[in-house]
Amino acid sequence: MIVESPAKAKTIAGYLGRGYVVESSIGHIRDLPGSAGEVPAKYKGEPWAKLGVNVEHDFEPLYVVNADKRAQVAKLKKLLEEADELFLATDEDREGEAIAWHLQEVLKPKVPVHRMTFNEITRDAIRQAAANPRELNLRLVDAQETRRILDRLYGYEVSPVLWKKVMPKLSAGRVQSVATRLVVERERERIAFVPAHYWDIQAEFDTGRGDEPRAFKAGLVGVDGKRVAQGRDFASDGTLKTRDVLHLDEEGARGLAGRLTGRPFEVKSVESKPYTRKPYPPFRTTTLQQEASRKLGFSAKYTMSVAQKLYENGFITYMRTDSITLSETAIGAARRQAATLFGGEYVPDRPRVYTSKVKNAQEAHEAIRPAGDSFRTPGETGLSGDQFRLYELIWKRTIASQMKDAAGQSVSIRVLGTSTANEAAEFGATGKTITFHGFLKAYVEGADDPSTDRDDQERRLPTLAQGDPLSALAMDAEGHSTRPPARYTEASLVKELEDREIGRPSTYASIIGTILDRGYVFKKGTALVPSFLAFAVVNLLEQHFGNLVDYDFTAHMEDGLDEIARGEAERVRWLTRFYFGDGEGDGNGGQASEGLKELVGDIGDIDAKGISSFPIRGTDIMIRVGRYGPYLDRDGERVNIPEDIAPDELTAEKAEELFAQPSGDRELGPDPDTGHTIVAKSGRFGPYVTEVIPEEAPAPEGEKKKRTKKADAPKPRTSSLFKNMSLDTITLDDALKLLSLPRTLGELDGEPVTAQNGRFGPYIKKGTDSRSLGSEDELFTVTLEQAKELFAQPKQRGRGRAAAAAPLRELGDDPASGKPVVVKEGRFGPYVTDGETNASLRKGDEVESITIQRAAELLAERREKVAAGGGPKKKAPAKKATAKKAAAKKAPTKKAAATGKRSSAKSSS
């Protein structure tokens, strides 16, 4: 039996016992070539080889066994030689179906092959799945293959355009580019936003009775029958959308408040309605990601990583699903546990049945829920840390989904009073009381907007009747400003992508990870902020590849892939239309379309400077994205834009402030030895000093000037300033001392000893050995004898080389480890740590403002990276020369590569 992961294999092996050998493929075993070096020699001359897809022959993919999977494939083949049957037990979605197909194609088994599927790893589920296998579903394989080919064509054809016109090493993707556009468009809205200012009055009224609550607050809603303007009445340009409202300014609000002070009031009306709140459905992939972000501070990627571990170890059902339905067994388990924990009165007479509203919901699975016929409480699982917290979230949501509605009363009160100027002022207050908590006893959903009331939050108002007299305890005029639309968080971006039906929910976590890793987006707190680079990329794609980042077009492509999965569309024809276009339309009244190949074939009219330039409103200043980052440009005068500044913060005032700052270039004087001018400058990596090498003298008239190779041209000496130096105060003598580094102290053991400054601070070096110095000033004072003593001492490693510095800030306890989290200063800048895990602050994170939630997210991502093998690794020992010779004498092995009709890999879109 072959599954994808070793952890899954270990769990399943324990359930099947003797007679079964359970082994892992360790994910995908083959894919389209990732580089030219992976293309088999026989195909290197083909015009389509770099794509890995033969676009002229029915889009036939070229697939190769991944280099890091060859040993595992050989192991699987060897095990198969002794097997009587082969069970392909990969995940039950399209991707899992494709992995199973690839295994069958590569292993070429001579024994019966069965496709085995399950959505939870429990003893009963595994044994039942083994007893009821099925055939491979080639329609699902076809759909997944099409998706992979589509993403390859998009990425490999569009990305080179970005390299040529924006910056090298950029990437484009079918979903990642659209996701980036969403984030950029939101920032454009924020940049264009003009705040509106308005005032109202907040009053506190007293009933004069002894029962509680006696006092309550209400806001001004109308004056003389005219509604008072609120934030919703203003457009994004700061103008009123509705004219039939009263727009109060500060003077008007304060004046009215003064005229109402001390006046009598009475209840104009009381309206009470029954309140009912139904339970939330069980989790599917996207809602789990959103709630884990809101409640636990997890990134979408980390949520899926933790969920994967819970699934593989038999704690929850499969976590990549669009479904919100529960099996009858699961419904029974949830109802029994709800009755046990909260009482029978909290469980409805009939089970609740949920139906997915997600268009083209994926064919696999039920909702994400605790595994098994009866659910373990979180305390019974033995889990800890983040796995415990995520399991608890899933368990609570599942139990709550089978509980009764919450019920109560919502109340609206209107209060009327007359000012000394005979103005009729009306105030309003709303309240909510919960008479039966129902499912809220088990679970309350979070919200993206922290100002939103939770579902279990009550606002109690006094019991009042029309005509009841009231007195005003306070009458305060309050000013307000409209706010720009909130930036996306990971949770809200996932929701937006799903609402627009863009991409597959199972890929959203990797998509968000990609746009963060590529530098298109960075985080400020939990908010996703686009970089200026993202503006340039989106600009180019919108202007020259509009369809490829069009939301409806991208969603329609997803529909087409679903049609292929259902057998309603043919793969080759669909890909042909996308890549080569369709000059005759689609036959159903659709317009003729231009294919991807034609779009990328003519990029001569793309103005590289134009698409990377953005004017600042009301100024002659341009923001430009250059090869080395964004900068401001005004009539040739340039200044770099700080890395951590968000696009909407770069206002006209901020731009003028940046231009007003000293450029940092200071001419210090000539070097007495060389005559070269010494200059202090501000660079990308901090302040430094350098020398100006004079240009070569022009050749005499009539003679041709000799060309000097760039590598042979003299290079100016440069040196970074010490930490205690500044551009404003550095002298020529200081600069010359810096440029004298590295400084040779003498020889020890036949090796020269030098003192030099590096990225980790000052140190002395002898051959390949080095020792840190206590301060940068010691670079000029350390002697050979002192160096000898330092080399005689054992080398200290890690952050403990010096006395531990006091933390910069204490943030609180990490929700995952329960240990106190602090911010410290390290070699690479500030980082957060709980004493076990360290995580550097990212672009946009600031020591002064970082929260415990953001710190917990950084630590969680770091743990995930280390767990996945991305942490620091020891260097492999050097191979002996004799081993190399022996290896060279081995007979050459046959190259194993072939083309075929299908290929699949986990898609980053």
ZAMARGU-4260 file (C-alpha; in steps of 0.2 Angstrom, whole numbers, plus 5000, padded with zeros to 4 digits):
<rodrens>
0) 5000/5000/5000 | 5007/5017/4995 | 5002/5033/5003 | 5010/5051/5002 | 5018/5054/5018
5) 5029/5043/5031 | 5018/5049/5045 | 5002/5043/5036 | 5011/5026/5032 | 5016/5023/5050
10) 4998/5026/5057 | 4989/5015/5043 | 5002/5001/5046 | 4997/5000/5064 | 4979/4997/5059
15) 4982/4984/5045 | 4994/4973/5053 | 5003/4958/5045 | 5001/4955/5027 | 5002/4973/5022
20) 5018/4983/5018 | 5013/5002/5020 | 5026/5013/5011 | 5026/5032/5007 | 5029/5040/4990
25) 5035/5056/5000 | 5023/5066/4989 | 5024/5068/4971 | 5037/5057/4962 | 5038/5066/4945
30) 5034/5083/4937 | 5037/5093/4922 | 5056/5098/4921 | 5060/5112/4933 | 5075/5118/4924
35) 5084/5115/4907 | 5096/5103/4916 | 5082/5091/4920 | 5076/5089/4902 | 5082/5073/4894
40) 5095/5074/4881 | 5084/5067/4867 | 5072/5082/4869 | 5084/5097/4872 | 5083/5102/4854
45) 5064/5103/4854 | 5057/5121/4853 | 5045/5116/4867 | 5058/5108/4878 | 5059/5123/4890
50) 5041/5123/4893 | 5040/5104/4896 | 5024/5103/4886 | 5023/5099/4868 | 5011/5112/4863
55) 5011/5106/4844 | 5006/5088/4849 | 4990/5089/4859 | 5000/5098/4874 | 5008/5081/4878
60) 5018/5084/4894 | 5036/5079/4897 | 5038/5072/4914 | 5053/5066/4923 | 5056/5058/4940
65) 5061/5071/4953 | 5079/5069/4957 | 5076/5068/4975 | 5063/5054/4973 | 5073/5042/4962
70) 5079/5032/4977 | 5062/5031/4984 | 5055/5025/4967 | 5068/5012/4967 | 5063/5006/4984
75) 5045/5005/4979 | 5049/4995/4964 | 5059/4983/4975 | 5045/4981/4987 | 5033/4978/4973
80) 5043/4963/4967 | 5037/4954/4983 | 5019/4960/4983 | 5004/4951/4978 | 4993/4966/4976
85) 4996/4985/4975 | 4984/4997/4984 | 4986/5016/4979 | 4980/5025/4995 | 4984/5043/4991
90) 4972/5057/4995 | 4955/5056/4988 | 4955/5073/4979 | 4961/5076/4961 | 4978/5079/4966
95) 4979/5062/4975 | 4971/5054/4960 | 4985/5061/4949 | 4998/5055/4961 | 4991/5037/4961
100) 4991/5037/4942 | 5009/5043/4941 | 5014/5029/4953 | 5005/5016/4943 | 5014/5023/4927
105) 5031/5024/4934 | 5031/5007/4944 | 5022/4997/4930 | 5016/4984/4942 | 5013/4966/4936
110) 5000/4963/4950 | 4982/4968/4952 | 4981/4987/4956 | 4967/4994/4967 | 4963/5013/4971
115) 4959/5015/4989 | 4951/5030/4997 | 4946/5036/5014 | 4943/5053/5022 | 4949/5049/5040
120) 4963/5038/5046 | 4954/5027/5059 | 4955/5008/5061 | 4937/5005/5054 | 4939/5018/5040
125) 4955/5010/5034 | 4949/4992/5035 | 4933/4997/5026 | 4942/5006/5012 | 4954/4991/5009
130) 4939/4980/5008 | 4930/4991/4995 | 4943/4998/4983 | 4939/5006/4966 | 4947/5009/4949
135) 4957/5025/4945 | 4946/5040/4940 | 4955/5046/4924 | 4943/5061/4922 | 4950/5068/4939
140) 4968/5064/4933 | 4964/5073/4916 | 4957/5088/4926 | 4973/5089/4937 | 4984/5087/4922
145) 4976/5101/4913 | 4978/5112/4928 | 4996/5108/4929 | 4999/5111/4911 | 4989/5127/4911
150) 4999/5134/4926 | 5016/5129/4917 | 5011/5138/4901 | 5005/5154/4911 | 5021/5154/4922
155) 5034/5150/4909 | 5027/5162/4896 | 5022/5177/4906 | 5036/5177/4919 | 5050/5181/4906
160) 5040/5196/4901 | 5041/5203/4919 | 5060/5199/4919 | 5063/5210/4903 | 5051/5224/4907
165) 5051/5225/4926 | 5065/5215/4935 | 5074/5199/4934 | 5068/5183/4944 | 5050/5188/4945
170) 5036/5176/4943 | 5018/5176/4937 | 5004/5164/4940 | 4986/5160/4936 | 4980/5163/4953
175) 4995/5172/4962 | 4994/5186/4950 | 4976/5189/4952 | 4978/5188/4971 | 4992/5201/4970
180) 4980/5212/4959 | 4967/5211/4973 | 4979/5217/4986 | 4986/5231/4974 | 4968/5237/4970
185) 4964/5238/4988 | 4979/5249/4991 | 4974/5260/4976 | 4958/5263/4984 | 4967/5268/5000
190) 4978/5280/4990 | 4963/5288/4981 | 4953/5289/4997 | 4948/5306/5004 | 4942/5306/5022
195) 4926/5315/5026 | 4924/5323/5043 | 4907/5323/5052 | 4901/5326/5070 | 4887/5319/5080
200) 4881/5319/5099 | 4883/5304/5111 | 4871/5306/5126 | 4869/5296/5142 | 4851/5295/5148
205) 4845/5291/5166 | 4828/5282/5169 | 4828/5288/5187 | 4822/5271/5193 | 4832/5259/5205
210) 4832/5244/5194 | 4847/5239/5183 | 4853/5245/5171 | 4847/5262/5176 | 4857/5272/5163
215) 4861/5269/5144 | 4869/5278/5130 | 4861/5283/5114 | 4868/5293/5098 | 4860/5307/5089
220) 4850/5300/5074 | 4840/5315/5068 | 4836/5334/5070 | 4819/5341/5065 | 4815/5325/5055
225) 4831/5325/5045 | 4843/5311/5048 | 4861/5315/5054 | 4874/5310/5042 | 4885/5295/5047
230) 4901/5287/5039 | 4890/5277/5027 | 4883/5293/5019 | 4900/5298/5012 | 4908/5292/4996
235) 4927/5287/4995 | 4931/5305/4988 | 4924/5313/5004 | 4908/5320/4997 | 4890/5316/5003
240) 4882/5302/4993 | 4865/5308/4999 | 4859/5326/5000 | 4844/5323/5011 | 4854/5322/5027
245) 4860/5334/5040 | 4880/5335/5039 | 4885/5342/5056 | 4902/5350/5058 | 4911/5353/5075
250) 4902/5370/5078 | 4885/5364/5074 | 4887/5348/5085 | 4894/5358/5100 | 4881/5371/5099
255) 4867/5358/5098 | 4874/5349/5113 | 4874/5365/5123 | 4856/5369/5118 | 4851/5351/5123
260) 4860/5351/5140 | 4848/5351/5155 | 4832/5349/5144 | 4819/5335/5147 | 4818/5320/5136
265) 4805/5306/5134 | 4805/5289/5126 | 4797/5291/5108 | 4796/5272/5104 | 4802/5255/5109
270) 4803/5241/5097 | 4807/5223/5102 | 4809/5208/5091 | 4814/5190/5093 | 4832/5187/5090
275) 4838/5170/5083 | 4855/5165/5078 | 4858/5148/5069 | 4874/5138/5071 | 4889/5140/5059
280) 4891/5125/5048 | 4906/5113/5051 | 4923/5119/5044 | 4928/5117/5026 | 4946/5122/5021
285) 4944/5141/5019 | 4933/5144/5034 | 4946/5134/5044 | 4960/5145/5038 | 4950/5161/5042
290) 4945/5156/5059 | 4963/5149/5063 | 4969/5166/5058 | 4957/5176/5068 | 4957/5166/5084
295) 4974/5158/5084 | 4985/5170/5074 | 4990/5156/5062 | 4994/5160/5044 | 4984/5150/5031
300) 5000/5140/5027 | 5003/5135/5045 | 4985/5131/5048 | 4986/5118/5034 | 5002/5111/5040
305) 4995/5108/5058 | 4979/5101/5050 | 4989/5089/5040 | 4998/5082/5055 | 4981/5080/5064
310) 4974/5071/5049 | 4989/5059/5046 | 4989/5054/5065 | 4970/5050/5065 | 4963/5065/5074
315) 4953/5074/5060 | 4946/5070/5043 | 4954/5076/5027 | 4957/5094/5028 | 4956/5099/5009
320) 4938/5100/5006 | 4924/5111/5000 | 4910/5101/5008 | 4901/5106/5024 | 4891/5090/5025
325) 4893/5077/5039 | 4891/5059/5038 | 4876/5051/5048 | 4889/5043/5060 | 4897/5060/5063
330) 4881/5069/5066 | 4876/5055/5078 | 4893/5058/5087 | 4891/5077/5088 | 4873/5076/5095
335) 4878/5063/5108 | 4893/5073/5114 | 4883/5090/5114 | 4869/5081/5125 | 4882/5074/5137
340) 4892/5091/5139 | 4877/5103/5139 | 4861/5093/5141 | 4848/5086/5130 | 4839/5103/5129
345) 4853/5110/5119 | 4851/5097/5105 | 4837/5099/5092 | 4824/5085/5089 | 4831/5082/5071
350) 4849/5082/5065 | 4855/5098/5056 | 4859/5095/5038 | 4871/5107/5029 | 4873/5109/5010
355) 4888/5117/5002 | 4885/5133/4993 | 4902/5133/4985 | 4900/5132/4966 | 4908/5117/4959
360) 4912/5110/4976 | 4926/5097/4975 | 4921/5079/4974 | 4929/5073/4989 | 4925/5071/5007
365) 4914/5078/5020 | 4917/5093/5032 | 4933/5094/5042 | 4928/5086/5059 | 4936/5075/5073
370) 4939/5058/5066 | 4930/5042/5072 | 4912/5036/5076 | 4914/5045/5093 | 4923/5061/5096
375) 4938/5063/5108 | 4937/5079/5118 | 4953/5089/5117 | 4958/5084/5134 | 4957/5065/5129
380) 4968/5067/5113 | 4985/5069/5122 | 4989/5083/5110 | 4998/5099/5115 | 5003/5116/5108
385) 4996/5121/5091 | 4989/5104/5087 | 4979/5104/5103 | 4972/5122/5099 | 4968/5118/5081
390) 4959/5101/5086 | 4949/5111/5099 | 4944/5123/5087 | 4938/5110/5075 | 4930/5100/5089
395) 4920/5114/5096 | 4914/5120/5079 | 4908/5102/5074 | 4899/5100/5091 | 4891/5117/5089
400) 4884/5113/5072 | 4872/5100/5079 | 4866/5111/5093 | 4850/5122/5094 | 4849/5140/5089
405) 4853/5154/5101 | 4838/5165/5105 | 4834/5181/5113 | 4827/5199/5110 | 4833/5213/5100
410) 4827/5230/5106 | 4827/5247/5098 | 4824/5263/5108 | 4821/5281/5101 | 4822/5296/5113
415) 4815/5313/5109 | 4820/5330/5116 | 4818/5348/5112 | 4832/5361/5112 | 4831/5379/5119
420) 4830/5384/5101 | 4815/5372/5098 | 4825/5359/5088 | 4818/5342/5089 | 4833/5330/5093
425) 4830/5311/5091 | 4842/5299/5099 | 4843/5280/5096 | 4850/5265/5105 | 4850/5247/5101
430) 4852/5232/5113 | 4852/5213/5113 | 4848/5200/5126 | 4851/5182/5124 | 4838/5171/5133
435) 4844/5154/5127 | 4863/5152/5122 | 4860/5136/5112 | 4876/5133/5101 | 4885/5148/5108
440) 4888/5138/5124 | 4900/5128/5113 | 4907/5140/5100 | 4907/5158/5094 | 4914/5163/5077
445) 4927/5177/5076 | 4927/5192/5065 | 4939/5201/5054 | 4934/5218/5061 | 4938/5220/5079
450) 4925/5233/5082 | 4911/5220/5077 | 4901/5213/5091 | 4903/5195/5094 | 4887/5184/5093
455) 4887/5180/5111 | 4889/5199/5116 | 4874/5206/5125 | 4869/5225/5126 | 4857/5226/5139
460) 4845/5241/5139 | 4832/5247/5153 | 4814/5241/5152 | 4805/5256/5145 | 4789/5261/5138
465) 4783/5275/5126 | 4782/5291/5135 | 4793/5287/5150 | 4803/5302/5155 | 4822/5303/5155
470) 4835/5315/5160 | 4852/5317/5151 | 4867/5314/5162 | 4879/5318/5148 | 4878/5327/5131
475) 4895/5326/5122 | 4899/5331/5104 | 4910/5319/5095 | 4920/5321/5079 | 4923/5307/5067
480) 4932/5303/5051 | 4928/5291/5037 | 4941/5277/5036 | 4949/5270/5020 | 4944/5252/5016
485) 4954/5240/5027 | 4968/5231/5019 | 4966/5212/5017 | 4972/5200/5030 | 4976/5182/5026
490) 4958/5177/5032 | 4949/5191/5022 | 4959/5188/5006 | 4955/5169/5007 | 4937/5174/5009
495) 4938/5186/4994 | 4946/5173/4982 | 4933/5160/4987 | 4918/5173/4985 | 4925/5177/4968
500) 4927/5158/4964 | 4945/5161/4959 | 4957/5146/4961 | 4955/5131/4972 | 4953/5133/4991
505) 4966/5120/4994 | 4979/5131/4985 | 4975/5147/4994 | 4988/5144/5008 | 5002/5141/4995
510) 4996/5156/4985 | 4997/5168/4999 | 5014/5161/5004 | 5021/5164/4986 | 5016/5182/4985
515) 5024/5185/5002 | 5040/5176/4997 | 5041/5185/4980 | 5041/5202/4989 | 5024/5207/4980
520) 5016/5208/4998 | 5023/5211/5015 | 5014/5211/5032 | 5011/5225/5044 | 5003/5217/5059
525) 4991/5205/5051 | 4987/5217/5036 | 4994/5212/5019 | 5002/5227/5011 | 5008/5227/4992
530) 5025/5233/4988 | 5029/5245/4974 | 5036/5231/4964 | 5018/5223/4965 | 5011/5239/4958
535) 5023/5238/4943 | 5019/5220/4940 | 5000/5222/4941 | 5002/5238/4930 | 5010/5228/4916
540) 4998/5213/4917 | 4982/5224/4917 | 4988/5235/4902 | 4995/5221/4891 | 4988/5204/4898
545) 4971/5211/4904 | 4962/5194/4902 | 4975/5185/4913 | 4971/5195/4928 | 4953/5198/4925
550) 4943/5191/4940 | 4929/5184/4929 | 4940/5176/4916 | 4950/5168/4930 | 4935/5161/4938
555) 4928/5155/4921 | 4945/5145/4919 | 4941/5136/4935 | 4924/5132/4928 | 4932/5125/4913
560) 4943/5114/4923 | 4928/5107/4933 | 4919/5103/4916 | 4935/5093/4911 | 4933/5084/4928
565) 4915/5080/4925 | 4919/5074/4907 | 4909/5089/4900 | 4924/5097/4891 | 4939/5090/4881
570) 4956/5094/4888 | 4966/5097/4872 | 4953/5108/4864 | 4952/5118/4880 | 4971/5121/4881
575) 4972/5124/4863 | 4959/5139/4865 | 4969/5146/4879 | 4986/5145/4872 | 4983/5147/4853
580) 4967/5157/4854 | 4951/5155/4844 | 4948/5166/4830 | 4930/5159/4827 | 4924/5161/4845
585) 4918/5146/4856 | 4903/5141/4845 | 4891/5147/4859 | 4890/5165/4855 | 4907/5169/4863
590) 4919/5182/4856 | 4935/5177/4847 | 4949/5176/4859 | 4968/5180/4858 | 4979/5166/4864
595) 4993/5166/4877 | 5006/5163/4864 | 5001/5178/4853 | 4999/5189/4868 | 5017/5186/4874
600) 5024/5186/4857 | 5023/5205/4854 | 5030/5214/4869 | 5039/5227/4860 | 5026/5241/4863
605) 5027/5238/4882 | 5035/5254/4890 | 5046/5247/4904 | 5048/5264/4912 | 5030/5269/4910
610) 5023/5253/4918 | 5035/5255/4933 | 5031/5274/4936 | 5017/5281/4946 | 5014/5299/4949
615) 5010/5306/4967 | 4994/5316/4966 | 4996/5335/4966 | 5015/5335/4963 | 5028/5333/4949
620) 5036/5318/4958 | 5036/5301/4951 | 5037/5284/4960 | 5048/5273/4950 | 5052/5255/4952
625) 5071/5252/4947 | 5082/5237/4947 | 5088/5240/4965 | 5071/5245/4972 | 5058/5259/4972
630) 5064/5278/4972 | 5057/5295/4970 | 5061/5305/4954 | 5058/5324/4951 | 5067/5331/4936
635) 5082/5319/4938 | 5083/5321/4956 | 5082/5304/4965 | 5079/5298/4982 | 5077/5280/4988
640) 5060/5275/4996 | 5062/5267/5013 | 5058/5248/5012 | 5045/5248/5026 | 5034/5262/5019
645) 5017/5257/5013 | 5011/5264/4996 | 4997/5273/5004 | 5008/5282/5016 | 5019/5290/5002
650) 5009/5306/5002 | 5015/5322/4994 | 5020/5328/5011 | 5030/5312/5014 | 5039/5313/4997
655) 5044/5331/5001 | 5051/5326/5017 | 5061/5312/5009 | 5068/5324/4996 | 5072/5337/5011
660) 5083/5324/5019 | 5102/5325/5016 | 5107/5314/5002 | 5121/5307/5013 | 5135/5310/5000
665) 5149/5320/5008 | 5166/5324/5000 | 5179/5322/5014 | 5194/5326/5005 | 5209/5318/4995
670) 5218/5302/5000 | 5236/5309/5003 | 5244/5293/4996 | 5233/5291/4980 | 5226/5308/4977
675) 5209/5300/4975 | 5194/5309/4982 | 5186/5300/4998 | 5167/5301/4999 | 5155/5296/5012
680) 5138/5289/5005 | 5122/5282/5010 | 5118/5265/5002 | 5106/5251/5001 | 5115/5242/5015
685) 5119/5257/5026 | 5131/5272/5026 | 5149/5268/5019 | 5165/5277/5013 | 5173/5275/4996
690) 5186/5282/4984 | 5182/5290/4967 | 5193/5282/4954 | 5197/5295/4940 | 5191/5291/4923
695) 5204/5286/4910 | 5211/5300/4900 | 5204/5302/4882 | 5215/5294/4868 | 5226/5307/4858
700) 5217/5314/4843 | 5218/5301/4829 | 5222/5286/4840 | 5209/5273/4845 | 5206/5272/4864
705) 5210/5255/4871 | 5196/5246/4878 | 5198/5240/4896 | 5188/5224/4901 | 5176/5228/4916
710) 5185/5214/4926 | 5202/5223/4924 | 5196/5240/4928 | 5202/5246/4945 | 5189/5244/4959
715) 5187/5258/4972 | 5190/5253/4990 | 5174/5254/5001 | 5170/5251/5019 | 5154/5252/5030
720) 5154/5264/5044 | 5155/5258/5062 | 5139/5258/5072 | 5145/5273/5082 | 5149/5283/5067
725) 5137/5294/5056 | 5138/5302/5039 | 5136/5319/5047 | 5152/5318/5058 | 5164/5306/5050
730) 5181/5314/5046 | 5194/5311/5032 | 5205/5302/5045 | 5191/5291/5050 | 5187/5286/5032
735) 5205/5282/5028 | 5206/5271/5044 | 5191/5262/5038 | 5198/5260/5020 | 5214/5253/5027
740) 5204/5237/5033 | 5207/5223/5033 | 5223/5226/5043 | 5237/5213/5043 | 5243/5209/5061
745) 5257/5197/5056 | 5259/5178/5055 | 5255/5164/5066 | 5258/5146/5061 | 5264/5151/5044
750) 5247/5159/5041 | 5244/5178/5039 | 5232/5185/5053 | 5220/5199/5048 | 5208/5210/5057
755) 5192/5214/5047 | 5174/5219/5048 | 5161/5207/5042 | 5142/5205/5042 | 5142/5197/5059
760) 5154/5211/5067 | 5172/5213/5069 | 5184/5198/5069 | 5202/5191/5067 | 5206/5178/5054
765) 5219/5165/5052 | 5217/5154/5037 | 5200/5147/5039 | 5199/5150/5058 | 5192/5166/5065
770) 5188/5174/5082 | 5176/5188/5086 | 5182/5204/5093 | 5173/5213/5107 | 5171/5230/5097
775) 5174/5238/5081 | 5187/5249/5088 | 5198/5234/5092 | 5201/5232/5073 | 5214/5246/5075
780) 5221/5241/5092 | 5222/5222/5093 | 5240/5215/5092 | 5247/5199/5086 | 5250/5193/5104
785) 5232/5197/5108 | 5226/5187/5093 | 5237/5173/5098 | 5228/5172/5115 | 5211/5173/5106
790) 5215/5158/5094 | 5221/5148/5109 | 5203/5149/5117 | 5189/5138/5111 | 5178/5145/5098
795) 5161/5150/5104 | 5146/5149/5093 | 5128/5155/5091 | 5120/5170/5100 | 5129/5165/5116
800) 5146/5172/5111 | 5143/5188/5121 | 5134/5191/5137 | 5115/5190/5134 | 5108/5208/5130
805) 5092/5213/5139 | 5076/5211/5128 | 5070/5226/5118 | 5052/5222/5123 | 5042/5209/5132
810) 5026/5204/5123 | 5017/5191/5134 | 5015/5172/5133 | 5016/5163/5116 | 4999/5155/5114
815) 5007/5139/5106 | 5021/5136/5119 | 5015/5145/5134 | 5032/5153/5136 | 5035/5172/5137
820) 5040/5180/5121 | 5052/5194/5120 | 5060/5205/5106 | 5079/5205/5105 | 5092/5212/5094
825) 5102/5199/5084 | 5115/5198/5070 | 5102/5200/5057 | 5092/5213/5066 | 5078/5212/5078
830) 5069/5195/5081 | 5056/5187/5093 | 5059/5172/5103 | 5050/5161/5116 | 5067/5154/5122
835) 5065/5139/5110 | 5061/5146/5093 | 5068/5162/5086 | 5060/5172/5071 | 5066/5187/5063
840) 5055/5202/5061 | 5049/5204/5043 | 5047/5219/5032 | 5034/5230/5040 | 5036/5223/5057
845) 5042/5236/5070 | 5050/5233/5087 | 5039/5247/5095 | 5022/5241/5088 | 5024/5222/5085
850) 5010/5213/5095 | 5010/5196/5103 | 4998/5189/5090 | 5010/5194/5076 | 5025/5187/5086
855) 5015/5171/5088 | 5012/5170/5069 | 5031/5173/5065 | 5036/5159/5078 | 5023/5147/5071
860) 5029/5150/5053 | 5047/5147/5059 | 5042/5131/5068 | 5033/5125/5052 | 5049/5129/5042
865) 5060/5119/5054 | 5048/5105/5054 | 5048/5104/5035 | 5067/5103/5035 | 5070/5122/5031
870) 5080/5126/5047 | 5098/5127/5048 | 5107/5111/5042 | 5125/5105/5046 | 5136/5104/5031
875) 5139/5087/5024 | 5157/5081/5026 | 5168/5082/5011 | 5169/5066/5001 | 5186/5058/5000
880) 5195/5059/4984 | 5196/5040/4983 | 5177/5039/4984 | 5176/5051/4969 | 5187/5040/4959
885) 5177/5025/4963 | 5161/5034/4958 | 5169/5039/4942 | 5173/5021/4937 | 5155/5015/4939
890) 5146/5010/4923 | 5135/5024/4917 | 5117/5021/4921 | 5103/5022/4908 | 5094/5038/4908
895) 5076/5036/4913 | 5065/5049/4905 | 5049/5048/4894 | 5035/5058/4888 | 5017/5054/4891
900) 5000/5060/4891 | 4998/5065/4909 | 5008/5074/4922 | 5003/5081/4939 | 5011/5091/4953
905) 5006/5101/4968 | 5001/5117/4960 | 5007/5134/4966 | 4996/5143/4953
</rodrens>
